[in-house]
C-alpha cells in the first residue's frame, strides 16, 4: 500500500505552506505500510515557539482554503513546542528545534519511503543547523546531516 493521491496533495500543500513560513528541515514519510491510521507524516521545525505557531496556522489555513481540508485534531497549541495537526490522511508535526532533536522522529520512520516535496520545502534541509551556527546556539549539531537525518 502507498500513500493516496489525496495524501500526497495534502503533504505537498502543507510542506509548501511550512516553507513559506520559514520552517526548517521539512521532510515527509509514507507510513501507509506500517500504520493503518494515516498515510503520511510531515515533519517541520522552527527555532522558537512563535514561529511554530505561525507555521501551524499557515498550514491549517492553506489546506482549508486550497483543498477544503480541516484537521480532525490539533494538539500542543498551548506550549507551541510540538504541535500536531491530524488530517486523518496525513499527520503534520511542527516542532520547536530542540524537541525535534530530542524526539528524533526521523529515526523512528527512517525505514519508510520519503515522499517527494516541493523544491522550496527541500531547500529547508539543514536550515536548523545553519540557524544554530548563526545565532551561536549551543549544540551546533542541530539540523540535518549530510545524509538528511537530523542529529
RATA-V951508 format. One record per helix or strand of 3 or more residues. SS is the DSSP state (alpha for helix, beta for strand). FROM is the first residue (numbers start at 0). LEN is the number of residues. If there is no record, write none. Layout:
ss = [SS;SS]
from = [FROM;FROM]
len = [LEN;LEN]
//
This chain:
ss = [alpha;beta;beta;alpha;beta;beta;beta;alpha;alpha;alpha;alpha]
from = [4;23;39;48;72;81;89;96;104;118;126]
len = [16;7;7;19;3;5;7;7;5;4;9]
//
